[in-house]
Amino acid sequence: MMTGRTAEQRRELGDFVRALREKQKPADLGLAAGSRRRTPGLRREEVAQLCGLSVTWYTWLEQGRDMSLSPAALARFANALKLGRAERAYLFELSGRRDPEQGGKEKEPIPPAVLATLERIDAPAYLLDLTWTARAWNGEAERLFTGWLDRPGDRNLLRFIFLEPQARALIRDYENRARRVVAEFRADVSAHMADPAVRHLIDDLRRESQDFQRFWNEHWVLGREGGERTFNHPRDGFQRYEQATFAVSGHPDLKLTVLIDARDATASQVA
């Protein structure tokens, strides 16, 4: 259902879908252009037919009604109109649905420019995917996160925090930080609970970690807002950072996290 989406979000989705329809050239989709078209692009009836949807359903979508939107129906619409990657991602983001064609696919390679940027950041920095598995990181992050990024194996952040004993020694104020991580993860994947990889991760952690099970059952939700992060590093001692997280343009499932030395962050505020 689209229930839970605001009226403004529904209107934006309807306007976006209508704009996509009006931009289409009939000939590009195998339709006769004709000489009696009174509106640009395709007719609603034509889009509905191409997508295998009812005209009523499609009309309600453009009108921004509070209605049922299945990921499969949205995928048929995106495929029929041959949407580009950014358009398709925006469609599913507005609808609050997970693109079914993303599930089960091999992970996309990280763009070289993103990797180059990561290496040039003079602070611990890493990329997380939808399941909060590290896809790439720099040397500073590898040195900081002992037991997670400095050795082969599972690079999932949640599995490290809840299943690796080293995490309890490394992360200061472990109980509160672990609880916040679960709340942030719940908010981050709220629209993707049906994704097989997300579901598998949650089920595994609930089964293998009593702490994760307890925090998950609290249903606490927080945005990934950053803030202070402190560590007891086995070699470098006490470490204090300010965390910032950024979206990666064109890759909605990737997040770049950077940990800035708290002294530098404070100096920047003073300046």
Backbone as numpy.savetxt, mean C-alpha at the origin, in Angstrom:
# Nx Ny Nz CAx CAy CAz Cx Cy Cz
-18.87 -3.89 -0.69 -19.72 -2.69 -0.69 -18.84 -1.45 -0.69
-19.39 -0.33 -1.24 -18.72 0.95 -1.13 -19.05 1.62 0.19
-19.84 0.98 1.02 -20.18 1.55 2.30 -18.91 1.86 3.06
-18.87 3.04 3.68 -17.67 3.46 4.38 -16.88 4.49 3.58
-17.11 4.56 2.27 -16.51 5.60 1.45 -17.37 6.85 1.59
-16.75 8.01 1.69 -17.51 9.24 1.84 -18.20 9.60 0.54
-19.18 10.49 0.64 -19.87 10.95 -0.56 -18.89 11.62 -1.52
-17.93 12.35 -0.97 -16.93 13.01 -1.82 -16.08 11.98 -2.57
-15.70 10.90 -1.88 -14.91 9.84 -2.53 -15.73 9.16 -3.63
-17.01 8.93 -3.36 -17.85 8.29 -4.37 -18.03 9.20 -5.59
-18.18 10.50 -5.33 -18.31 11.44 -6.46 -17.02 11.49 -7.28
-15.88 11.48 -6.59 -14.61 11.51 -7.30 -14.44 10.26 -8.16
-14.83 9.10 -7.61 -14.75 7.86 -8.38 -15.67 7.93 -9.59
-16.90 8.41 -9.41 -17.83 8.53 -10.52 -17.32 9.48 -11.60
-16.78 10.63 -11.17 -16.24 11.59 -12.14 -15.05 11.01 -12.88
-14.21 10.26 -12.17 -13.04 9.66 -12.79 -13.44 8.62 -13.84
-14.40 7.78 -13.48 -14.87 6.74 -14.41 -15.50 7.38 -15.65
-16.30 8.43 -15.44 -16.93 9.11 -16.57 -15.86 9.74 -17.49
-14.86 10.35 -16.89 -13.79 10.97 -17.69 -13.05 9.91 -18.50
-12.83 8.74 -17.91 -12.18 7.66 -18.64 -13.03 7.24 -19.85
-14.34 7.13 -19.63 -15.23 6.72 -20.73 -15.20 7.75 -21.85
-15.22 9.02 -21.49 -15.30 10.06 -22.50 -14.00 10.23 -23.28
-12.90 9.77 -22.69 -11.61 9.88 -23.39 -11.38 8.75 -24.38
-12.17 7.69 -24.28 -11.95 6.54 -25.15 -12.33 6.83 -26.60
-11.54 6.29 -27.51 -11.89 6.35 -28.93 -12.51 5.02 -29.32
-13.75 5.03 -29.81 -14.44 3.77 -30.14 -13.61 2.83 -31.01
-12.91 3.39 -32.00 -12.14 2.54 -32.91 -11.03 1.79 -32.18
-10.48 2.40 -31.12 -9.39 1.74 -30.38 -9.87 0.49 -29.65
-11.17 0.42 -29.40 -11.74 -0.72 -28.68 -12.58 -1.61 -29.59
-12.40 -1.41 -30.91 -13.09 -2.27 -31.87 -14.53 -1.92 -32.12
-14.91 -0.67 -31.79 -16.30 -0.24 -32.00 -16.36 0.74 -33.17
-17.48 0.74 -33.86 -17.67 1.67 -34.98 -17.84 3.08 -34.44
-17.15 4.03 -35.05 -17.23 5.41 -34.58 -18.63 5.98 -34.78
-19.23 5.72 -35.95 -20.58 6.21 -36.21 -20.63 7.71 -36.41
-21.74 8.20 -36.89 -21.88 9.64 -37.14 -22.97 10.28 -36.27
-23.59 9.48 -35.42 -24.70 10.01 -34.63 -24.37 10.08 -33.15
-23.11 10.09 -32.81 -22.72 10.18 -31.40 -22.89 11.63 -30.92
-23.63 11.79 -29.84 -23.88 13.12 -29.30 -22.96 13.45 -28.13
-22.21 12.46 -27.65 -21.28 12.68 -26.54 -19.90 12.17 -26.94
-18.84 12.75 -26.36 -17.49 12.27 -26.69 -17.25 10.87 -26.13
-16.34 10.14 -26.76 -15.97 8.83 -26.25 -17.04 7.78 -26.47
-17.18 6.92 -25.46 -18.12 5.80 -25.54 -19.43 6.14 -24.84
-20.47 5.42 -25.22 -21.73 5.50 -24.49 -21.65 4.59 -23.26
-22.47 4.88 -22.28 -22.51 4.04 -21.08 -22.86 2.59 -21.44
-23.80 2.43 -22.38 -24.21 1.09 -22.77 -23.03 0.31 -23.37
-22.18 1.01 -24.10 -21.03 0.35 -24.72 -20.01 -0.09 -23.68
-19.76 0.78 -22.71 -18.82 0.42 -21.65 -19.34 -0.78 -20.87
-20.62 -0.75 -20.53 -21.22 -1.86 -19.78 -21.09 -3.16 -20.55
-21.33 -3.10 -21.86 -21.24 -4.31 -22.68 -19.80 -4.82 -22.75
-18.84 -3.90 -22.92 -17.43 -4.30 -22.98 -16.97 -4.96 -21.68
-17.52 -4.48 -20.56 -17.10 -4.98 -19.25 -17.92 -6.18 -18.77
-18.98 -6.51 -19.48 -19.85 -7.59 -19.02 -20.62 -7.21 -17.78
-21.02 -5.93 -17.68 -21.75 -5.42 -16.53 -23.11 -4.92 -16.97
-24.02 -4.76 -16.04 -25.32 -4.21 -16.39 -25.20 -2.70 -16.57
-26.06 -2.15 -17.43 -26.05 -0.70 -17.66 -26.42 0.03 -16.37
-27.34 -0.54 -15.61 -27.74 0.09 -14.34 -26.57 0.18 -13.38
-25.83 -0.93 -13.24 -24.66 -0.95 -12.33 -23.66 0.11 -12.75
-23.36 0.16 -14.05 -22.37 1.11 -14.52 -22.86 2.56 -14.35
-24.13 2.80 -14.61 -24.69 4.15 -14.45 -24.59 4.60 -13.00
-24.92 3.72 -12.08 -24.81 4.06 -10.66 -23.37 4.35 -10.27
-22.42 3.63 -10.87 -21.01 3.87 -10.58 -20.63 5.31 -10.96
-21.04 5.74 -12.16 -20.74 7.10 -12.59 -21.46 8.14 -11.73
-22.62 7.79 -11.23 -23.39 8.72 -10.41 -22.90 8.81 -8.98
-21.91 7.98 -8.62 -21.35 8.03 -7.27 -22.27 7.50 -6.20
-23.10 6.54 -6.56 -24.03 5.99 -5.56 -23.31 5.08 -4.58
-23.92 4.90 -3.40 -23.41 3.99 -2.39 -23.86 2.59 -2.78
-22.97 1.83 -3.41 -23.37 0.58 -4.05 -22.29 -0.48 -3.85
-22.62 -1.69 -4.29 -21.68 -2.80 -4.20 -20.66 -2.72 -5.33
-19.38 -2.79 -4.96 -18.29 -2.77 -5.95 -17.38 -3.96 -5.70
-17.43 -4.95 -6.55 -16.54 -6.09 -6.37 -15.23 -5.85 -7.09
-14.11 -6.34 -6.55 -12.83 -6.19 -7.24 -12.85 -6.78 -8.65
-13.58 -7.89 -8.84 -13.64 -8.52 -10.16 -14.31 -7.61 -11.18
-15.40 -6.94 -10.77 -16.10 -6.04 -11.69 -15.22 -4.85 -12.06
-14.53 -4.31 -11.07 -13.63 -3.19 -11.34 -12.49 -3.61 -12.26
-11.99 -4.84 -12.06 -10.92 -5.34 -12.92 -11.39 -5.49 -14.36
-12.64 -5.94 -14.55 -13.18 -6.06 -15.91 -13.26 -4.69 -16.57
-13.68 -3.70 -15.79 -13.74 -2.34 -16.32 -12.34 -1.86 -16.71
-11.35 -2.05 -15.83 -9.99 -1.60 -16.11 -9.40 -2.30 -17.33
-9.67 -3.59 -17.45 -9.14 -4.35 -18.59 -9.81 -3.95 -19.90
-11.13 -3.75 -19.86 -11.86 -3.42 -21.08 -11.43 -2.07 -21.63
-11.16 -1.10 -20.73 -10.77 0.23 -21.18 -9.25 0.39 -21.30
-8.53 -0.72 -21.07 -7.07 -0.74 -21.24 -6.39 0.37 -20.45
-6.74 0.45 -19.15 -6.19 1.50 -18.31 -4.70 1.30 -18.10
-3.98 2.40 -17.99 -2.57 2.35 -17.65 -2.39 2.02 -16.18
-1.15 1.76 -15.77 -0.90 1.33 -14.39 -1.36 2.37 -13.37
-1.06 3.66 -13.63 -1.44 4.71 -12.69 -2.96 4.86 -12.63
-3.63 4.81 -13.80 -5.09 4.92 -13.82 -5.73 3.76 -13.08
-5.20 2.57 -13.32 -5.77 1.38 -12.66 -5.59 1.46 -11.15
-4.40 1.86 -10.71 -4.14 1.97 -9.27 -5.06 3.00 -8.63
-5.30 4.12 -9.34 -6.16 5.17 -8.81 -7.61 4.68 -8.72
-8.04 3.93 -9.70 -9.39 3.36 -9.69 -9.62 2.51 -8.45
-8.68 1.61 -8.17 -8.85 0.72 -7.02 -8.64 1.45 -5.70
-7.79 2.47 -5.70 -7.59 3.26 -4.48 -8.87 4.01 -4.12
-9.50 4.64 -5.10 -10.74 5.38 -4.85 -11.86 4.45 -4.37
-11.89 3.24 -4.91 -12.96 2.30 -4.57 -12.70 1.56 -3.26
-11.46 1.70 -2.73 -11.14 0.98 -1.49 -11.05 -0.51 -1.69
-10.66 -0.93 -2.89 -10.57 -2.35 -3.20 -9.16 -2.71 -3.63
-8.82 -3.98 -3.44 -7.53 -4.51 -3.83 -7.63 -5.08 -5.24
-6.72 -4.67 -6.10 -6.71 -5.15 -7.48 -6.42 -6.65 -7.49
-7.36 -7.50 -7.95 -7.13 -8.96 -7.91 -5.98 -9.40 -8.79
-5.60 -8.60 -9.78 -4.51 -8.99 -10.66 -3.14 -8.75 -10.02
-3.10 -8.10 -8.87 -1.83 -7.93 -8.17 -1.51 -9.14 -7.30
-2.54 -9.82 -6.82 -2.32 -10.98 -5.97 -1.73 -12.15 -6.74
-0.71 -12.80 -6.19 -0.13 -13.99 -6.79 0.89 -13.72 -7.87
1.06 -12.45 -8.24 2.04 -12.14 -9.27 3.43 -12.08 -8.67
4.42 -12.26 -9.54 5.78 -12.05 -9.09 5.94 -10.57 -8.75
6.78 -10.31 -7.77 6.98 -8.93 -7.36 7.68 -8.15 -8.45
7.18 -6.91 -8.65 7.79 -6.07 -9.66 9.20 -5.68 -9.22
10.11 -5.57 -10.18 11.45 -5.11 -9.81 11.41 -3.67 -9.34
12.29 -3.34 -8.41 12.39 -1.97 -7.92 13.03 -1.11 -9.01
12.46 0.03 -9.36 13.07 0.88 -10.38 14.50 1.27 -10.00
15.43 1.26 -10.95 16.82 1.61 -10.65 16.97 2.97 -9.98
16.15 3.95 -10.37 16.25 5.28 -9.77 15.92 5.24 -8.28
14.96 4.38 -7.89 14.61 4.27 -6.48 15.76 3.63 -5.70
16.36 2.59 -6.29 17.51 1.94 -5.64 18.67 2.91 -5.49
18.91 3.71 -6.53 20.01 4.68 -6.47 19.75 5.72 -5.39
18.50 6.15 -5.27 18.15 7.12 -4.23 18.37 6.53 -2.86
17.97 5.28 -2.69 18.12 4.60 -1.40 19.59 4.57 -0.98
20.47 4.26 -1.91 21.89 4.17 -1.60 22.48 5.53 -1.24
21.90 6.60 -1.75 22.45 7.93 -1.52 21.95 8.59 -0.23
20.99 7.95 0.42 20.47 8.49 1.69 21.48 8.19 2.79
21.96 9.23 3.44 22.98 9.07 4.48 22.33 8.85 5.84
21.52 7.82 5.92 20.80 7.45 7.14 20.18 6.08 6.89
19.83 5.34 7.93 19.17 4.06 7.71 17.88 4.24 6.91
17.76 3.50 5.80 16.58 3.63 4.93 16.27 2.28 4.31
14.98 1.98 4.18 14.58 0.70 3.60 13.21 0.83 2.94
12.95 -0.08 2.00 11.68 -0.13 1.28 10.86 -1.32 1.77
9.61 -1.07 2.13 8.69 -2.14 2.53 7.61 -2.30 1.47
7.17 -3.56 1.24 6.06 -3.79 0.33 4.76 -3.89 1.11
3.71 -4.37 0.46 2.40 -4.41 1.09 2.38 -5.20 2.39
3.14 -6.30 2.45 3.17 -7.14 3.65 4.24 -6.70 4.64
4.84 -5.55 4.39 5.91 -5.02 5.23 7.14 -5.93 5.22
7.41 -6.47 4.05 8.65 -7.20 3.82 9.64 -6.26 3.14
10.86 -6.22 3.63 11.87 -5.33 3.08 12.27 -5.81 1.68
12.15 -4.93 0.70 12.53 -5.24 -0.66 13.92 -4.72 -1.00
14.35 -3.67 -0.31 15.68 -3.10 -0.53 16.02 -2.24 0.68
17.31 -2.03 0.91 17.76 -1.23 2.05 19.20 -0.80 1.80
19.65 0.20 2.56 21.03 0.64 2.39 21.92 0.09 3.51
23.19 0.39 3.44 24.14 -0.16 4.41 23.88 0.29 5.82
23.44 1.53 6.00 23.14 2.04 7.35 22.00 1.26 8.00
20.97 0.92 7.20 19.86 0.14 7.73 20.31 -1.27 8.09
21.17 -1.85 7.27 21.66 -3.20 7.53 22.46 -3.24 8.83
23.23 -2.18 9.09 24.01 -2.14 10.34 23.11 -1.97 11.55
22.08 -1.13 11.42 21.20 -0.87 12.56 20.36 -2.09 12.92
19.73 -2.70 11.91 18.76 -3.75 12.19 19.42 -5.13 12.20
20.14 -5.38 13.28 20.78 -6.69 13.45 19.70 -7.75 13.68
19.83 -8.86 12.98 18.85 -9.92 13.10 17.73 -9.83 12.08
17.68 -8.72 11.34 16.65 -8.55 10.32 17.25 -8.34 8.93
18.02 -7.28 8.77 18.54 -6.94 7.45 20.00 -7.34 7.25
20.63 -7.86 8.29 22.06 -8.15 8.19 22.36 -9.63 7.95
21.33 -10.39 7.60 21.56 -11.82 7.37 20.51 -12.36 6.41
20.80 -13.46 5.72 19.81 -14.04 4.81 18.60 -14.56 5.57
17.49 -14.69 4.85 16.29 -15.25 5.46 15.10 -14.35 5.26
14.07 -14.57 6.06 12.83 -13.82 5.94 13.08 -12.37 6.32
12.74 -11.46 5.43 12.99 -10.04 5.69 11.69 -9.31 6.03
10.70 -10.03 6.52 9.45 -9.39 6.91 9.63 -8.69 8.26
9.25 -7.42 8.34 9.44 -6.65 9.56 8.63 -7.20 10.73
7.39 -7.60 10.47 6.55 -8.13 11.55 7.07 -9.46 12.07
7.54 -10.32 11.18 8.10 -11.59 11.64 9.35 -11.35 12.48
10.14 -10.36 12.10 11.32 -10.02 12.89 10.92 -9.54 14.28
9.98 -8.60 14.34 9.60 -8.02 15.63 8.99 -9.05 16.57
8.17 -9.95 16.04 7.42 -10.85 16.91 7.99 -12.25 17.04
8.87 -12.65 16.13 9.36 -14.02 16.17 10.86 -14.13 16.42
11.60 -13.02 16.35 13.04 -13.07 16.57 13.39 -12.50 17.95
14.01 -13.29 18.83 14.38 -12.79 20.16 15.26 -11.54 20.11
16.08 -11.39 19.06 16.95 -10.23 18.96 16.18 -8.92 18.92
14.95 -8.98 18.41 14.16 -7.75 18.31 13.87 -7.16 19.68
13.61 -8.00 20.66 13.30 -7.51 22.00 14.50 -6.81 22.62
15.70 -7.29 22.29 16.89 -6.65 22.82 17.22 -5.35 22.08
16.93 -5.32 20.78 17.29 -4.17 19.96 16.33 -2.99 20.16
15.02 -3.25 20.21 14.01 -2.20 20.24 13.72 -1.79 21.68
13.98 -0.53 21.98 13.67 -0.02 23.33 12.16 0.14 23.49
11.68 0.00 24.73 10.25 0.08 25.02 9.49 -0.87 24.11
9.95 -2.11 24.08 9.47 -3.09 23.10 7.96 -3.24 23.11
7.34 -3.37 24.27 5.91 -3.64 24.35 5.10 -2.56 23.63
5.39 -1.30 23.95 4.63 -0.22 23.32 4.91 -0.11 21.83
6.17 -0.30 21.43 6.50 -0.20 20.02 5.84 -1.32 19.23
5.87 -2.54 19.77 5.25 -3.67 19.07 3.75 -3.47 18.94
3.12 -2.96 19.97 1.67 -2.71 19.91 1.36 -1.66 18.84
2.16 -0.60 18.77 1.94 0.44 17.77 2.16 -0.09 16.35
3.15 -0.95 16.19 3.41 -1.52 14.86 2.20 -2.30 14.36
1.59 -3.08 15.22 0.40 -3.85 14.82 -0.74 -2.90 14.45
-0.92 -1.84 15.22 -1.99 -0.88 14.93 -1.73 -0.17 13.59
-0.49 0.16 13.31 -0.13 0.81 12.05 -0.31 -0.15 10.88
0.08 -1.41 11.08 -0.08 -2.40 10.02 -1.55 -2.62 9.70
-2.39 -2.71 10.73 -3.82 -2.91 10.51 -4.39 -1.77 9.66
-4.01 -0.52 9.98 -4.50 0.62 9.21 -3.98 0.56 7.78
-2.73 0.16 7.61 -2.10 0.19 6.29 -2.72 -0.83 5.34
-3.12 -1.99 5.86 -3.64 -3.06 4.99 -5.16 -3.19 5.09
-5.82 -2.18 5.64 -7.27 -2.28 5.86 -8.06 -2.57 4.58
-7.57 -2.04 3.46 -8.28 -2.27 2.19 -7.81 -3.53 1.48
-6.87 -4.26 2.09 -6.27 -5.40 1.40 -6.34 -6.69 2.22
-7.31 -6.78 3.12 -7.41 -7.94 3.99 -7.66 -9.24 3.22
-8.22 -9.14 2.04 -8.50 -10.35 1.25 -7.29 -10.79 0.44
-6.25 -9.99 0.41 -5.05 -10.37 -0.34 -4.44 -11.62 0.29
-4.16 -12.66 -0.51 -3.67 -13.92 0.05 -2.39 -13.76 0.87
-1.46 -12.93 0.40 -0.19 -12.77 1.13 -0.42 -12.09 2.47
-1.29 -11.09 2.51 -1.60 -10.39 3.76 -2.30 -11.34 4.72
-3.28 -12.08 4.21 -4.04 -12.99 5.06 -3.13 -14.09 5.64
-2.24 -14.61 4.80 -1.33 -15.66 5.24 -0.41 -15.15 6.34
0.11 -13.93 6.18 1.00 -13.36 7.19 0.28 -13.18 8.52
-0.91 -12.61 8.47 -1.65 -12.38 9.71 -1.97 -13.69 10.41
-2.42 -14.69 9.65 -2.76 -15.98 10.24 -1.54 -16.63 10.88
-0.40 -16.58 10.18 0.83 -17.16 10.73 1.24 -16.48 12.03
1.22 -15.16 12.05 1.65 -14.43 13.24 0.70 -14.64 14.41
-0.58 -14.72 14.13 -1.54 -14.97 15.22 -1.32 -16.36 15.81
-0.89 -17.29 14.98 -0.66 -18.65 15.44 0.68 -18.77 16.19
1.69 -18.04 15.74 3.05 -18.24 16.25 3.46 -17.26 17.34
2.73 -16.15 17.49 3.12 -15.15 18.48 1.94 -14.76 19.35
2.04 -15.03 20.66 0.98 -14.64 21.57 0.85 -13.13 21.66
2.00 -12.42 21.56 1.96 -10.96 21.61 1.21 -10.40 20.42
1.53 -10.90 19.22 0.83 -10.40 18.03 -0.66 -10.70 18.14
-1.01 -11.91 18.56 -2.42 -12.29 18.71 -3.12 -11.32 19.67
-2.46 -11.00 20.78 -3.06 -10.12 21.78 -3.26 -8.70 21.21
-2.22 -8.18 20.56 -2.32 -6.83 20.02 -3.32 -6.76 18.85
-3.33 -7.79 18.03 -4.26 -7.81 16.89 -5.71 -7.81 17.38
-5.97 -8.54 18.44 -7.33 -8.63 18.97 -7.78 -7.34 19.65
-6.86 -6.41 19.90 -7.23 -5.12 20.48 -7.88 -4.19 19.44
-7.68 -4.51 18.15 -8.28 -3.72 17.06 -7.90 -2.24 17.16
-6.68 -1.98 17.56 -6.18 -0.62 17.63 -5.70 -0.22 16.23
-6.01 1.01 15.81 -5.66 1.48 14.48 -4.92 2.81 14.59
-3.76 2.89 13.94 -2.96 4.12 13.93 -2.37 4.34 12.55
-2.25 5.61 12.16 -1.55 5.93 10.93 -0.05 5.78 11.13
0.66 5.48 10.05 2.13 5.36 10.13 2.71 6.77 10.09
2.75 7.41 11.26 3.06 8.84 11.34 4.52 9.13 11.66
5.31 8.14 11.90 6.71 8.40 12.22 6.89 8.74 13.69
7.85 9.61 13.98 8.13 9.95 15.37 9.42 9.33 15.85
9.65 9.37 17.15 10.91 8.90 17.73 11.00 7.38 17.71
12.19 6.87 17.37 12.49 5.45 17.42 13.83 5.28 18.13
13.85 4.45 19.17 15.08 4.26 19.94 15.48 2.79 19.96
16.79 2.56 20.00 17.34 1.20 19.92 18.50 1.03 20.90
18.67 -0.20 21.36 19.87 -0.61 22.12 20.70 -1.48 21.19
21.60 -0.85 20.45 22.36 -1.59 19.45 23.49 -2.37 20.11
23.71 -3.64 19.71 24.75 -4.46 20.37 26.17 -3.91 20.18
26.42 -3.17 19.11 27.75 -2.61 18.88 27.82 -1.11 19.12
26.76 -0.40 18.74 26.80 1.06 18.76 26.09 1.68 19.96
25.52 0.84 20.82 24.87 1.36 22.01 23.54 2.04 21.73
23.18 3.00 22.58 21.89 3.68 22.46 21.83 4.51 21.18
20.74 4.32 20.42 20.53 5.05 19.17 19.14 5.67 19.20
19.05 6.94 18.80 17.75 7.62 18.78 17.56 8.30 17.44
16.42 8.01 16.82 16.11 8.52 15.49 14.72 9.14 15.45
14.48 9.91 14.39 13.13 10.36 14.02 12.78 9.66 12.70
11.64 8.98 12.67 11.26 8.20 11.49 10.35 9.01 10.57
10.60 8.88 9.27 9.72 9.47 8.26 9.46 8.39 7.21
8.21 8.31 6.73 7.82 7.31 5.73 7.22 8.01 4.52
7.62 7.55 3.32 7.20 8.18 2.08 6.61 7.14 1.12
5.61 7.53 0.35 5.08 6.69 -0.72 6.02 6.77 -1.92
6.09 5.68 -2.68 6.91 5.63 -3.89 6.01 5.85 -5.09
6.25 6.91 -5.84 5.40 7.27 -6.97 5.32 6.12 -7.98
4.09 5.79 -8.38 3.89 4.74 -9.37 3.92 3.34 -8.81
4.21 3.20 -7.51 4.27 1.88 -6.87 3.54 1.96 -5.53
2.20 1.90 -5.56 1.41 2.14 -4.35 1.66 1.17 -3.21
2.21 0.01 -3.51 2.46 -0.96 -2.44 3.82 -0.77 -1.76
4.63 0.15 -2.25 5.96 0.37 -1.69 5.99 1.60 -0.80
6.69 1.49 0.32 6.88 2.59 1.25 8.36 2.72 1.57
8.88 3.94 1.51 10.26 4.22 1.86 10.30 4.77 3.28
11.02 4.10 4.16 11.17 4.55 5.54 12.60 5.01 5.76
12.74 6.19 6.34 14.06 6.76 6.62 14.13 7.11 8.10
15.24 6.76 8.74 15.47 7.07 10.15 16.56 8.14 10.24
16.17 9.35 10.63 17.09 10.47 10.72 17.60 10.57 12.16
18.92 10.71 12.31 19.49 10.89 13.65 18.74 12.01 14.36
18.27 11.74 15.57 17.43 12.70 16.28 18.15 14.02 16.50
19.48 14.01 16.64 20.21 15.26 16.81 20.13 16.11 15.54
20.20 15.47 14.38 20.07 16.22 13.12 18.67 16.77 12.95
17.66 15.97 13.33 16.28 16.43 13.20 16.03 17.63 14.10
16.58 17.61 15.32 16.40 18.72 16.24 17.10 19.96 15.73
18.32 19.78 15.19 19.06 20.91 14.64 18.33 21.56 13.49
17.67 20.77 12.65 16.91 21.29 11.52 15.72 22.12 12.01
15.08 21.68 13.08 13.95 22.42 13.61 14.39 23.77 14.17
15.53 23.77 14.84 16.05 25.01 15.43 16.43 25.99 14.33
17.08 25.45 13.27 17.52 26.31 12.16 16.32 26.91 11.44
